Amino acid sequence: MDLSFGEILVVLIVALVLFGPNKIPEFAKQCGRAVNMFKQGLKEGLEDDKKIEAAKVQDALPKP
C-alpha cells in the first residue's frame, strides 16, 4: 500500500483540523518516545538472548 504525497497531505490536514496546532507537536513527541522505548526494549531483549546463548555454550563445554 503506497501513499502518495497528496494522500499524506490530506491526512496531515485532517489531523491538524481535528487536534489543533498545539496538540500535533505533543503527539509527535510522544510517538518519538514510544519508538525509542521500543528500540531500547528490543536491544535489551537481544542482549538477554546473547547471555542465554553464552550460558548454554558454557554449560555444554566439558568441565575439567
C-alpha positions in Angstrom: 0.0 0.0 0.0 1.7 3.1 -1.2 0.8 6.6 0.0 1.2 9.4 -2.4 2.2 12.9 -1.4 -1.4 14.1 -1.9 -2.8 11.4 0.4 -0.2 12.2 3.1 -1.0 15.9 2.8 -4.8 15.2 3.3 -4.1 13.1 6.4 -1.9 15.8 7.9 -4.5 18.5 7.2 -7.3 16.3 8.8 -5.0 15.7 11.8 -4.4 19.5 12.1 -8.1 20.2 12.0 -9.0 17.5 14.5 -6.3 18.0 17.0 -5.3 21.7 16.5 -1.8 23.1 16.1 -1.0 22.8 19.8 -1.5 19.0 20.1 0.4 17.9 16.9 3.9 18.6 18.4 2.9 16.8 21.7 1.7 13.8 19.7 4.9 13.7 17.6 7.0 13.9 20.8 5.1 11.0 22.3 5.5 8.9 19.2 9.2 9.6 19.3 9.4 8.5 22.9 7.4 5.3 22.1 9.8 4.5 19.2 12.8 5.0 21.5 11.3 2.8 24.2 10.6 0.1 21.6 14.2 0.2 20.3 15.5 0.1 23.9 13.3 -2.9 24.7 14.4 -4.7 21.5 18.1 -4.1 22.3 17.7 -5.4 25.9 15.9 -8.5 24.5 18.7 -9.2 22.1 21.3 -8.8 24.9 19.3 -11.2 27.1 19.3 -13.7 24.2 23.1 -13.4 23.9 23.5 -14.0 27.6 21.3 -17.1 27.4 23.2 -18.5 24.4 26.6 -17.8 26.1 25.3 -19.7 29.3 24.2 -22.7 27.1 27.6 -22.8 25.4 29.4 -22.6 28.7 27.3 -25.5 30.1 27.9 -27.6 27.0 31.7 -27.3 27.4 33.4 -30.2 29.1 34.5 -29.5 32.7 38.0 -30.3 33.8 
